[in-house]
Amino acid sequence: MLNREFTRREVLRAGAGSLILLPGMSVAGSILAACGPGSGTTTTTGTGRGPDPAAELAKVASGQVLSKGPNGETAAAATSVSLTPDEIAKIKAMNATAAIVLHIAGSDWSAAQVQGQKARMAELGINLIATTDANFVASKQVSDIETVLVRKPSIIISIPTDAVATASAYKKAADQGVKLVFMDNTPKGLVAGKDYVSDVSADNYGNGVAAGYAMAQAINKTGKIGIVFFAVDFFVTNQRHDGFKATIQQNYPDIQIVQELGFSGSDLAGEAGKAASAIMTAHPDVKAIWAVWDQPADGVIAAARAANRQDLIVITEDLGLAAAVSLASGGFIKGLGAQRPYDQGVTEVTLAGYGLLGKTAPPYVALPPLPVTKANVLQAWQDVYHVAPPDQLKAAYKP
């Protein structure tokens, strides 16, 4: 059994703990790895086989959406979602109210989503009455939904922490006539056009593809790499993992994925750091690690520092400030696939307007991926957040 590769879903079915063991590592070895990081260095040199990563990144940046929706839907472009002046006037006359029910707040991504949502609500005359933070706990999110429903909002915009555990709470909201718009993930059993208006997402598969090509570029298409993934069956992170892994395996025969470790729990950076330490201990010559988003990447970087692996390359997803500063300064992070959360938030509220009007909406809308490297990090910040790069990022940038 230990010689075959396990899929992420097999690991999830086995039960997700804080640190998930994959083939090639004993239980004793995993405990040792979690407690004591390795100190090996990378010796792989040369250039491997496969397509030019820079050219492939340019293709990804062209705007084509690669992912399907959580129910297999073909994506409609966010640019196809709009309201006429007459429709906007009708929405303003409704005096509608809205609640934002987040999976977790505190990240740059969540903040940008809310900023985009608030800006569009102001344009449509929608009053925001509540914003909640489930801290990635499904039972807390169910409680948040029930609390919000007491206030009888016209609209709820939300991202389910768990597609199954939260489904009945969202169905209750739908049955009460609340117009539901989802970010990225949808609850199991709910139907677009009936129970909810639409689902809006970044192209997470496409951003995984972007990260795969960024990895190939950063390590010259050759070397051993590890993967630190989210050991929860969450559509967004599944898509990223799939896109990244497929890009490496289908295009770069000289890049070897030597180990994949999953993490879960509320201490995202800490648990991801344990996984990274285990990979570096089991494979001292690992050249790079992909982390499923920027907060876990912080843990990978901390583990690399603790292991005296200043040479470790980290590739990730999402353009948070810490990741952007690392890119700009020539730090551990060498590339990532970025979402467009501000634009996503605007689109979500526009689709909520569709729901208020009874206007037919596409079931799944996606925004194109954005590959980010040091070369375009400052412009990417502007594109993602619709504001100038902060002083900290500009000061960190080293041409």
Kinemage of the C-alpha trace (Angstrom):
@kinemage 1
@onewidth
@group {chain A} dominant
@subgroup {mainchain}
@vectorlist {calphas} color= white
{ca met a 1} P 0.000 0.000 0.000
{ca leu a 2} L 2.734 2.457 0.879
{ca asn a 3} L 4.193 2.327 -2.618
{ca arg a 4} L 1.119 3.613 -4.394
{ca glu a 5} L 0.003 7.239 -4.553
{ca phe a 6} L -3.075 8.197 -2.572
{ca thr a 7} L -5.474 10.799 -3.909
{ca arg a 8} L -6.511 13.778 -1.803
{ca arg a 9} L -10.050 12.423 -1.585
{ca glu a 10} L -8.827 9.045 -0.283
{ca val a 11} L -7.010 10.905 2.462
{ca leu a 12} L -10.149 12.898 3.277
{ca arg a 13} L -12.312 9.796 3.445
{ca ala a 14} L -9.808 8.305 5.888
{ca gly a 15} L -10.428 11.269 8.203
{ca ala a 16} L -8.708 14.636 8.272
{ca gly a 17} L -6.591 15.385 11.330
{ca ser a 18} L -4.226 18.243 11.918
{ca leu a 19} L -1.446 16.552 9.938
{ca ile a 20} L -2.231 14.009 7.232
{ca leu a 21} L 0.252 11.228 6.494
{ca leu a 22} L 0.827 10.221 2.889
{ca pro a 23} L 2.800 7.302 1.402
{ca gly a 24} L 6.539 7.021 1.939
{ca met a 25} L 6.439 8.182 5.561
{ca ser a 26} L 6.095 6.051 8.690
{ca val a 27} L 4.018 7.109 11.676
{ca ala a 28} L 7.172 7.444 13.748
{ca gly a 29} L 8.767 9.440 10.968
{ca ser a 30} L 5.799 11.774 10.798
{ca ile a 31} L 5.969 12.490 14.524
{ca leu a 32} L 9.713 13.146 14.309
{ca ala a 33} L 9.201 15.365 11.278
{ca ala a 34} L 6.477 17.405 12.952
{ca cys a 35} L 8.740 18.047 15.946
{ca gly a 36} L 12.145 18.496 14.321
{ca pro a 37} L 12.663 20.216 10.942
{ca gly a 38} L 15.424 19.080 8.647
{ca ser a 39} L 18.460 21.037 7.543
{ca gly a 40} L 19.237 19.644 4.099
{ca thr a 41} L 20.081 21.758 1.088
{ca thr a 42} L 19.129 21.477 -2.547
{ca thr a 43} L 21.696 20.325 -5.082
{ca thr a 44} L 19.621 19.883 -8.239
{ca thr a 45} L 20.947 21.952 -11.144
{ca gly a 46} L 20.308 22.288 -14.855
{ca thr a 47} L 17.155 22.763 -16.899
{ca gly a 48} L 14.493 20.115 -17.290
{ca arg a 49} L 12.180 19.152 -20.114
{ca gly a 50} L 8.815 20.713 -20.830
{ca pro a 51} L 7.224 23.842 -22.306
{ca asp a 52} L 8.554 27.327 -21.627
{ca pro a 53} L 6.870 28.368 -18.344
{ca ala a 54} L 6.992 32.080 -19.192
{ca ala a 55} L 5.107 31.493 -22.441
{ca glu a 56} L 2.566 29.301 -20.649
{ca leu a 57} L 2.050 31.916 -17.931
{ca ala a 58} L 1.330 34.477 -20.640
{ca lys a 59} L -1.371 32.163 -22.022
{ca val a 60} L -2.937 31.753 -18.574
{ca ala a 61} L -2.962 35.531 -18.175
{ca ser a 62} L -4.919 35.953 -21.416
{ca gly a 63} L -8.225 35.713 -19.556
{ca gln a 64} L -9.577 32.261 -20.383
{ca val a 65} L -11.399 30.573 -17.502
{ca leu a 66} L -10.297 26.946 -17.047
{ca ser a 67} L -12.468 25.777 -14.167
{ca lys a 68} L -16.002 24.441 -14.000
{ca gly a 69} L -18.432 25.225 -11.211
{ca pro a 70} L -18.920 23.018 -8.128
{ca asn a 71} L -21.725 21.189 -9.949
{ca gly a 72} L -19.899 21.001 -13.282
{ca glu a 73} L -21.301 24.278 -14.630
{ca thr a 74} L -19.604 26.093 -17.490
{ca ala a 75} L -18.491 29.513 -16.301
{ca ala a 76} L -20.094 32.711 -17.502
{ca ala a 77} L -17.765 35.702 -17.657
{ca ala a 78} L -18.125 38.292 -14.908
{ca thr a 79} L -18.183 40.952 -17.633
{ca ser a 80} L -21.483 39.481 -18.850
{ca val a 81} L -23.216 40.352 -15.546
{ca ser a 82} L -24.719 43.863 -15.566
{ca leu a 83} L -27.726 45.967 -14.607
{ca thr a 84} L -29.363 48.705 -16.653
{ca pro a 85} L -30.052 52.155 -15.178
{ca asp a 86} L -33.771 51.291 -14.967
{ca glu a 87} L -32.976 48.060 -13.121
{ca ile a 88} L -30.730 49.925 -10.682
{ca ala a 89} L -33.525 52.434 -10.014
{ca lys a 90} L -35.946 49.586 -9.250
{ca ile a 91} L -33.483 47.996 -6.826
{ca lys a 92} L -32.923 51.311 -5.031
{ca ala a 93} L -36.671 51.671 -4.549
{ca met a 94} L -36.834 48.298 -2.772
{ca asn a 95} L -34.814 49.447 0.282
{ca ala a 96} L -33.255 45.984 0.354
{ca thr a 97} L -31.029 44.741 3.173
{ca ala a 98} L -28.098 42.340 3.030
{ca ala a 99} L -25.900 40.186 5.251
{ca ile a 100} L -22.419 38.862 4.466
{ca val a 101} L -21.775 35.462 6.067
{ca leu a 102} L -18.062 34.698 5.736
{ca his a 103} L -16.220 31.436 6.219
{ca ile a 104} L -13.326 33.315 7.815
{ca ala a 105} L -12.477 36.997 8.076
{ca gly a 106} L -9.145 38.661 8.712
{ca ser a 107} L -7.441 37.816 5.418
{ca asp a 108} L -6.673 40.285 2.658
{ca trp a 109} L -8.941 38.224 0.396
{ca ser a 110} L -11.944 38.471 2.721
{ca ala a 111} L -11.363 42.174 3.298
{ca ala a 112} L -11.242 42.865 -0.442
{ca gln a 113} L -14.401 40.822 -1.029
{ca val a 114} L -16.272 42.850 1.574
{ca gln a 115} L -14.932 46.124 0.199
{ca gly a 116} L -16.164 45.262 -3.282
{ca gln a 117} L -19.524 44.152 -1.908
{ca lys a 118} L -19.975 47.313 0.139
{ca ala a 119} L -19.069 49.540 -2.800
{ca arg a 120} L -21.628 47.880 -5.056
{ca met a 121} L -24.283 47.868 -2.325
{ca ala a 122} L -23.864 51.618 -1.978
{ca glu a 123} L -24.425 52.023 -5.728
{ca leu a 124} L -27.603 49.913 -5.573
{ca gly a 125} L -29.028 51.389 -2.376
{ca ile a 126} L -28.738 48.109 -0.450
{ca asn a 127} L -28.260 48.421 3.321
{ca leu a 128} L -25.687 46.065 4.876
{ca ile a 129} L -27.040 44.937 8.262
{ca ala a 130} L -24.559 42.230 9.301
{ca thr a 131} L -21.152 40.724 8.533
{ca thr a 132} L -20.199 37.485 10.290
{ca asp a 133} L -17.034 35.399 10.689
{ca ala a 134} L -17.303 31.621 11.202
{ca asn a 135} L -13.546 31.158 11.709
{ca phe a 136} L -13.843 28.143 9.389
{ca val a 137} L -16.114 26.293 11.835
{ca ala a 138} L -19.260 24.910 10.198
{ca ser a 139} L -21.351 24.893 13.380
{ca lys a 140} L -20.471 28.547 13.976
{ca gln a 141} L -21.535 29.418 10.445
{ca val a 142} L -24.859 27.644 10.901
{ca ser a 143} L -25.389 29.698 14.048
{ca asp a 144} L -24.417 32.868 12.156
{ca ile a 145} L -27.016 32.150 9.461
{ca glu a 146} L -29.732 31.511 12.027
{ca thr a 147} L -28.868 34.726 13.878
{ca val a 148} L -28.885 36.743 10.667
{ca leu a 149} L -32.251 35.306 9.593
{ca val a 150} L -33.883 36.821 12.673
{ca arg a 151} L -33.198 40.214 11.077
{ca lys a 152} L -34.953 39.145 7.849
{ca pro a 153} L -32.392 40.274 5.259
{ca ser a 154} L -33.382 40.495 1.608
{ca ile a 155} L -30.000 39.088 0.557
{ca ile a 156} L -27.313 36.824 2.014
{ca ile a 157} L -23.920 36.611 0.327
{ca ser a 158} L -21.869 33.757 1.728
{ca ile a 159} L -19.191 31.133 1.261
{ca pro a 160} L -20.052 27.805 2.937
{ca thr a 161} L -17.361 26.393 5.206
{ca asp a 162} L -18.736 22.893 4.664
{ca ala a 163} L -21.030 22.125 1.746
{ca val a 164} L -22.908 19.416 3.672
{ca ala a 165} L -22.988 20.644 7.265
{ca thr a 166} L -24.311 24.101 6.361
{ca ala a 167} L -26.802 23.047 3.683
{ca ser a 168} L -29.919 22.899 5.856
{ca ala a 169} L -29.302 26.391 7.236
{ca tyr a 170} L -28.983 27.844 3.734
{ca lys a 171} L -32.083 25.933 2.626
{ca lys a 172} L -33.985 27.501 5.524
{ca ala a 173} L -32.894 30.946 4.304
{ca ala a 174} L -33.959 30.126 0.743
{ca asp a 175} L -37.352 28.880 1.936
{ca gln a 176} L -37.835 32.197 3.736
{ca gly a 177} L -37.361 34.029 0.450
{ca val a 178} L -33.837 35.312 1.039
{ca lys a 179} L -31.881 35.832 -2.176
{ca leu a 180} L -28.709 33.788 -1.787
{ca val a 181} L -25.511 34.437 -3.725
{ca phe a 182} L -22.503 32.242 -3.021
{ca met a 183} L -18.783 32.875 -3.206
{ca asp a 184} L -16.793 29.968 -4.653
{ca asn a 185} L -18.569 27.052 -2.972
{ca thr a 186} L -22.239 26.001 -2.859
{ca pro a 187} L -24.165 23.908 -0.314
{ca lys a 188} L -25.035 20.348 -1.252
{ca gly a 189} L -28.552 19.854 -2.548
{ca leu a 190} L -29.367 23.491 -3.280
{ca val a 191} L -30.268 24.312 -6.876
{ca ala a 192} L -29.278 27.436 -8.831
{ca gly a 193} L -32.265 29.422 -10.017
{ca lys a 194} L -34.451 27.822 -7.372
{ca asp a 195} L -32.700 27.958 -3.996
{ca tyr a 196} L -29.984 30.457 -4.851
{ca val a 197} L -29.300 33.061 -7.499
{ca ser a 198} L -25.739 32.242 -8.571
{ca asp a 199} L -22.249 31.240 -7.477
{ca val a 200} L -19.307 33.569 -8.169
{ca ser a 201} L -15.733 32.373 -8.055
{ca ala a 202} L -12.195 32.997 -9.070
{ca asp a 203} L -10.882 30.497 -11.584
{ca asn a 204} L -9.246 28.406 -8.889
{ca tyr a 205} L -8.275 25.591 -11.239
{ca gly a 206} L -6.695 28.216 -13.484
{ca asn a 207} L -4.829 29.740 -10.561
{ca gly a 208} L -3.536 26.264 -9.700
{ca val a 209} L -2.329 25.984 -13.297
{ca ala a 210} L -0.646 29.387 -12.988
{ca ala a 211} L 1.135 28.241 -9.840
{ca gly a 212} L 2.278 25.077 -11.614
{ca tyr a 213} L 3.928 27.055 -14.384
{ca ala a 214} L 5.378 29.488 -11.822
{ca met a 215} L 6.887 26.493 -10.038
{ca ala a 216} L 8.416 25.181 -13.258
{ca gln a 217} L 9.849 28.618 -13.991
{ca ala a 218} L 11.296 29.027 -10.499
{ca ile a 219} L 13.104 25.665 -10.447
{ca asn a 220} L 14.144 25.517 -14.116
{ca lys a 221} L 11.716 22.668 -14.839
{ca thr a 222} L 13.643 20.156 -12.729
{ca gly a 223} L 13.888 19.031 -9.121
{ca lys a 224} L 11.990 17.536 -6.209
{ca ile a 225} L 8.980 19.365 -4.823
{ca gly a 226} L 6.434 18.894 -2.060
{ca ile a 227} L 2.759 19.809 -1.796
{ca val a 228} L 1.007 21.153 1.309
{ca phe a 229} L -2.741 20.927 0.724
{ca phe a 230} L -5.922 21.620 2.723
{ca ala a 231} L -7.231 18.298 4.084
{ca val a 232} L -10.877 19.371 3.992
{ca asp a 233} L -13.206 18.613 1.090
{ca phe a 234} L -13.502 22.270 0.043
{ca phe a 235} L -14.233 22.991 -3.614
{ca val a 236} L -11.917 25.989 -3.974
{ca thr a 237} L -8.822 24.355 -2.531
{ca asn a 238} L -9.538 21.062 -4.288
{ca gln a 239} L -9.555 22.933 -7.604
{ca arg a 240} L -6.228 24.617 -6.883
{ca his a 241} L -4.597 21.364 -5.870
{ca asp a 242} L -5.896 19.604 -8.977
{ca gly a 243} L -4.791 22.406 -11.321
{ca phe a 244} L -1.314 22.657 -9.833
{ca lys a 245} L -0.663 18.926 -9.756
{ca ala a 246} L -1.991 18.290 -13.267
{ca thr a 247} L 0.188 21.070 -14.692
{ca ile a 248} L 3.339 19.596 -13.184
{ca gln a 249} L 2.589 15.951 -13.971
{ca gln a 250} L 1.379 16.508 -17.543
{ca asn a 251} L 4.083 18.937 -18.648
{ca tyr a 252} L 7.301 18.561 -16.652
{ca pro a 253} L 8.716 15.018 -16.455
{ca asp a 254} L 11.831 16.191 -14.616
{ca ile a 255} L 9.884 17.671 -11.711
{ca gln a 256} L 9.169 15.003 -9.105
{ca ile a 257} L 6.415 15.449 -6.513
{ca val a 258} L 8.050 13.539 -3.663
{ca gln a 259} L 5.397 14.006 -0.988
{ca glu a 260} L 1.975 15.537 -0.385
{ca leu a 261} L 0.875 16.356 3.156
{ca gly a 262} L -2.460 17.816 4.196
{ca phe a 263} L -3.362 19.989 7.157
{ca ser a 264} L -6.519 21.133 8.871
{ca gly a 265} L -7.538 22.846 12.098
{ca ser a 266} L -7.873 26.486 13.099
{ca asp a 267} L -4.110 27.194 13.236
{ca leu a 268} L -3.672 27.235 9.467
{ca ala a 269} L -0.088 28.510 9.373
{ca gly a 270} L 1.033 26.328 12.271
{ca glu a 271} L -0.380 23.094 10.891
{ca ala a 272} L 0.879 23.851 7.377
{ca gly a 273} L 4.290 24.511 8.897
{ca lys a 274} L 4.266 21.058 10.513
{ca ala a 275} L 3.490 19.513 7.137
{ca ala a 276} L 6.327 21.447 5.485
{ca ser a 277} L 8.759 20.394 8.241
{ca ala a 278} L 7.782 16.778 7.691
{ca ile a 279} L 8.426 17.069 3.961
{ca met a 280} L 11.820 18.721 4.456
{ca thr a 281} L 12.841 16.075 6.992
{ca ala a 282} L 11.761 13.135 4.835
{ca his a 283} L 13.278 14.694 1.698
{ca pro a 284} L 16.266 16.904 2.583
{ca asp a 285} L 16.883 17.592 -1.118
{ca val a 286} L 13.380 18.953 -1.767
{ca lys a 287} L 13.760 22.093 -3.820
{ca ala a 288} L 10.378 23.755 -3.451
{ca ile a 289} L 6.972 23.461 -1.795
{ca trp a 290} L 3.560 24.513 -3.082
{ca ala a 291} L 1.154 25.766 -0.404
{ca val a 292} L -2.559 25.913 -1.126
{ca trp a 293} L -2.965 29.594 -0.158
{ca asp a 294} L -0.988 32.438 1.346
{ca gln a 295} L -1.756 31.933 5.055
{ca pro a 296} L -0.521 28.309 5.026
{ca ala a 297} L 2.424 29.547 2.946
{ca asp a 298} L 3.390 31.716 5.937
{ca gly a 299} L 3.708 28.502 7.934
{ca val a 300} L 5.796 26.858 5.227
{ca ile a 301} L 8.144 29.845 5.244
{ca ala a 302} L 8.434 29.750 9.039
{ca ala a 303} L 9.298 26.046 8.844
{ca ala a 304} L 11.926 26.732 6.188
{ca arg a 305} L 13.548 29.373 8.369
{ca ala a 306} L 13.522 27.034 11.361
{ca ala a 307} L 15.197 24.350 9.223
{ca asn a 308} L 17.812 26.800 7.947
{ca arg a 309} L 16.441 26.266 4.437
{ca gln a 310} L 16.843 29.801 3.131
{ca asp a 311} L 17.111 28.268 -0.345
{ca leu a 312} L 13.634 26.716 -0.291
{ca ile a 313} L 11.311 28.045 -2.987
{ca val a 314} L 7.640 28.535 -2.106
{ca ile a 315} L 4.835 28.825 -4.648
{ca thr a 316} L 1.293 29.585 -3.486
{ca glu a 317} L -2.117 31.105 -4.257
{ca asp a 318} L -3.671 34.498 -3.327
{ca leu a 319} L -1.954 37.878 -3.250
{ca gly a 320} L -2.017 38.780 0.428
{ca leu a 321} L 0.337 41.481 1.648
{ca ala a 322} L 2.873 39.102 3.195
{ca ala a 323} L 3.036 37.069 -0.015
{ca ala a 324} L 3.336 40.212 -2.123
{ca val a 325} L 6.182 41.550 0.037
{ca ser a 326} L 7.989 38.211 -0.209
{ca leu a 327} L 7.659 38.277 -3.997
{ca ala a 328} L 8.738 41.904 -4.286
{ca ser a 329} L 11.767 41.524 -2.045
{ca gly a 330} L 13.079 38.322 -3.612
{ca gly a 331} L 12.054 36.257 -0.582
{ca phe a 332} L 10.863 32.663 -0.372
{ca ile a 333} L 7.777 33.115 -2.565
{ca lys a 334} L 8.617 33.192 -6.281
{ca gly a 335} L 5.161 33.055 -7.867
{ca leu a 336} L 1.462 32.560 -7.267
{ca gly a 337} L -1.973 32.535 -8.823
{ca ala a 338} L -4.081 35.458 -7.623
{ca gln a 339} L -7.805 35.787 -7.291
{ca arg a 340} L -9.664 39.052 -7.965
{ca pro a 341} L -11.685 39.372 -4.747
{ca tyr a 342} L -12.766 43.002 -5.089
{ca asp a 343} L -14.242 42.391 -8.553
{ca gln a 344} L -15.743 39.155 -7.267
{ca gly a 345} L -17.517 41.058 -4.494
{ca val a 346} L -18.918 43.596 -6.948
{ca thr a 347} L -20.198 40.799 -9.185
{ca glu a 348} L -21.845 39.002 -6.268
{ca val a 349} L -23.885 42.056 -5.302
{ca thr a 350} L -24.858 42.678 -8.915
{ca leu a 351} L -26.175 39.112 -9.055
{ca ala a 352} L -28.051 39.678 -5.808
{ca gly a 353} L -29.735 42.481 -7.721
{ca tyr a 354} L -30.733 39.913 -10.340
{ca gly a 355} L -32.388 37.942 -7.563
{ca leu a 356} L -34.315 40.958 -6.272
{ca leu a 357} L -35.574 41.693 -9.788
{ca gly a 358} L -36.388 38.082 -10.675
{ca lys a 359} L -33.913 38.361 -13.542
{ca thr a 360} L -32.449 35.107 -14.848
{ca ala a 361} L -28.830 34.725 -13.758
{ca pro a 362} L -26.088 32.355 -14.937
{ca pro a 363} L -25.645 29.622 -12.305
{ca tyr a 364} L -21.864 29.990 -12.184
{ca val a 365} L -19.746 33.068 -12.879
{ca ala a 366} L -15.940 33.085 -12.759
{ca leu a 367} L -13.226 35.700 -12.974
{ca pro a 368} L -10.035 34.838 -14.879
{ca pro a 369} L -6.805 33.786 -13.146
{ca leu a 370} L -3.981 36.232 -12.554
{ca pro a 371} L -0.418 34.824 -12.549
{ca val a 372} L 1.861 36.926 -10.347
{ca thr a 373} L 5.647 36.954 -10.211
{ca lys a 374} L 8.084 39.571 -8.988
{ca ala a 375} L 7.975 41.236 -12.399
{ca asn a 376} L 4.294 42.217 -12.159
{ca val a 377} L 3.574 42.198 -8.426
{ca leu a 378} L 3.004 45.946 -8.095
{ca gln a 379} L 0.583 46.104 -11.024
{ca ala a 380} L -1.099 42.916 -9.831
{ca trp a 381} L -1.806 44.532 -6.462
{ca gln a 382} L -3.559 47.385 -8.248
{ca asp a 383} L -5.543 44.925 -10.377
{ca val a 384} L -6.588 42.765 -7.420
{ca tyr a 385} L -7.448 45.432 -4.838
{ca his a 386} L -8.242 48.501 -6.967
{ca val a 387} L -5.904 50.649 -4.864
{ca ala a 388} L -2.264 51.647 -5.194
{ca pro a 389} L 0.271 49.263 -3.637
{ca pro a 390} L 0.838 50.063 0.050
{ca asp a 391} L 4.062 51.758 1.108
{ca gln a 392} L 5.323 48.537 2.694
{ca leu a 393} L 5.048 46.716 -0.615
{ca lys a 394} L 6.595 49.521 -2.655
{ca ala a 395} L 9.500 49.777 -0.195
{ca ala a 396} L 10.094 46.019 -0.402
{ca tyr a 397} L 10.285 45.932 -4.178
{ca lys a 398} L 13.786 45.320 -5.498
{ca pro a 399} L 14.036 45.477 -9.331
